[in-house]
Amino acid sequence: MQPRALSVPRSALVIALLAAALAVVPLAYLFIQALDAGWERVLQILGRSDVLQLTLRSVGLALVVGLLAGLVGTTTAWLVERSDIPAPGFFHVLVVIPLAVPSYVAAYAWVTWWPVTASFLGATAVLTLTTIPLIHLYVTAVLRGLDPAQEEAARSLGRGPLYVMVHLTVPQVRRAIAAGVLLASLYVLADFGAVAIMRVPVFTWVILGAYRAGFDPSRAAVLAVALVLVSLLFIVSESLARGRGEPTTSARGAIRETVQVPLKTLRPVAVCALILLASISVGFPVASYIYWWFGGRSEVELEEFIRALLTTLTLGGTVAVAAVLVALPLAWVVSRFRGVLSVGAERAVMLAHSLPGIVVALSFVYVGVRVLQPIYQRWPLLVLAEVALTMSLALGVLRAAFEQQPLVLTEVGRASGNSRFFVFVRVTLPSVLPAIAASLAIVAITTAKELPALLLLRPAGSDTLSTRLWAWAGVSDDASVAPYALTLIAFSVLPAFVAARLGRPTRASVMVDRRELV
Amino acid sequence: MILPRLRLAAITHSFAHEEVLSGIDLEVAPGTVTALMGESGSGKTTLGRVIAGFVSPSSGTVHLDGKLVAGNGEFLAPELRSVGVVPQEGALFSHLSVAGNVAFGLPQRTGRSGRATRAKRVQECLEMVGLSGFEDRRTYQLSGGQQQRVAVARALAPSPRLVVLDEPFSALDASLRGAVSQQVADALSHVGATALLITHDASEAFRMADSVAVLAAGRIIQSGPPSELYDKPRTLKVAQAGGATVLLNATRHGPLLSTTFGSIPQSQVGYDFGGESGILVLRPRQLRLTPRPEASFRLETIRIDGEYVQACVSDANGDRIELKSLRVSEFESSVRIGDSVSIELLSAASFLARESPA
């Protein structure tokens, strides 16, 4: 639907611009902090050989994981969508369900059983397992969007399944695969928990270390700016790779099933491989935590757990309501009045979401120290930071909902003599209530699992499930980590299941899943 | 005896326990175009997919040039059947140029002469559909009609045994449909292709096909040359599928069938189910309405709809009779509402149907 060129309500535009400011202004403070010590110092920090190594290691890890996850995720998507594998719906869910396991939860299980996995290779393995569902969802959506009639036409021209896959399907989805690989790489670049647990000195972990060390305040900021630039490179590449999408048609008329490629003798092998994948990604960490919880002596007292749970729920709820309140007018403006300001505001919000959480968290630290001292390390600033990190999740869902609503409904409402506000409240809003509910849930759960902003900005003495997990993991108390890990997994199962069941995950839902892992 | 290019015997197919095809028998002679005509949901696309090899029938057999390709435990993969497919919206490969699309099914030949052979064939096929010079165009640069013609060229390029065209013109504007279907018909006839045209459009089927099979609820209810289906339809559905109809109640009186507008000898009825009364189905050209002062009918309403006239007359008792689809050419323009009119049965009726019109 093409938005019409009507005047934008000023109040909505103001909120949209405030949302953009919330996402971008802290980043400006990051740059200011980085330049505080002068260009010479910046160049000195960046010129050190360990920064080059750090960059190569970070980018290397991101690319290796992206490529591996791309290979496996594309294969699983093809198996589920195009092969004659039994119960494809079940296996689709099985491949996607690892989204429920935060990367740091998985990483801790691996490192605890096999300390040797605390390495580049170990991080590669864990992050690959956690990003496979992203690629799988992405490629599955693209495969479903392809017109099955094209493959039928190709087969009718005498071409076998393998030829069709190589010469027709892959060329049409390669941009999507490339974009998926870069998206997964971007996620790896942003990951903090898994690399910290596996002790791989990449940007996120080193930045936290530099900040905590405290003796050189510029270093953390300069490294964070470097990470922003590297991330921007990936964001732009992903955007270019995705392009405008191949113009494919979707078959209309008679309902047709996709032609399935018979796997023949490879069928049991494929089934076993998918089961093995799910076992390693989900079964292994879940079983480990259950074993530790019931097999060990947990130091976690019920009161401590309940307090962390209540704090998590309160914070998640507050952030969710705030994020939706800010995202709602922005989504409406973007879907109805596409202009320079609205698109700019949307991009700004998406940028904050795409950047590593540690960078955004650090930016808010500098904002707190410089201009918002009264609320520094207090709940309001933490809520603002979490809103900046998560509001694009709500924006994606709400925008899609607004765009699905026929514009003619509001036009009819206005034509009946009602004000724009009245029509918005009585006609527009009721139709997006399910999307509002979904946004609230997604933002709340994402906040519950978030780590860097909580570690840097939470008020002293306050803890959430993820920070308690982090604290117990720091002293390697498996039995005490377990209840928090299992609760966080339980929180995430439902959205992961919903993501799996959504027939065609949109880009917005893919973004949701990516952030959920952080 | 010439072996049929395609022979379907007792084809039955079900989706989730629902029978969508039921006991289909059909033969297609080499070098002919057969139209498979039916309403949406009649099973025609599924039958096309059974023939092309994308669906394995629940029972029955499919033979191509006498060779069993499906049924009795046999199933030949689509790529081995030499059945070209032209899908509903062309389904061109968007990552390839027009030439790349047409060459997709041609044998991979290396070397200069091999490439030249492929290029020559591509050129021939594009010429056949009136698209010479379009080789390097991208598919999204083509209009809907051009895309469909490329899809036909692509299907014909490897010289398949049979081409299945699945509603190939349904996505086109009405203004384009006639011209594009004529070009496609010319291309098929130029190469002497054997084709199965799947369509819901009677005029398209009757215009393009040598033979028409009418499918309803998964069964072929009549098949034969278009003229036979038009003049001697066996069911109301076939009659209505074949074009505009006028329906009159008729009663048998000896050798005559009596209607409100007069009688007609039974011998002139194309198909007669033999009951005592039924619905006499006529084509618009078989009725004429003329103003005549002494006539017993009065014209109540008239509405000209394209080449047909919808009229309503009342008899001496004041009972109204709807006469839909009278041909304009058989209608005198001087007639006015309120005039007395006579209605003549001009020639043989199409058939006497048992069922009531839907």
Interface residues (C-beta under 8 A of the other chain):
Chain A: D147 A149 Q150 E152 A153 A154 R155 S156 L157 G158 R159 G160 H167 L168 P171 Q172 E246 P247 T248 T249 A251 R252 G253 A254 R256 V259
Chain B: S40 T45 T46 R49 A52 G53 F54 A77 P78 E79 L80 R81 S82 V83 G84 V85 V86 P87 Q88 E89 G90 A91 L92 F93 S94 H95 F104 G105 T139 Y140 A151 R154 A155 A157 P158 P160 V164 D166 E167 S170 A171
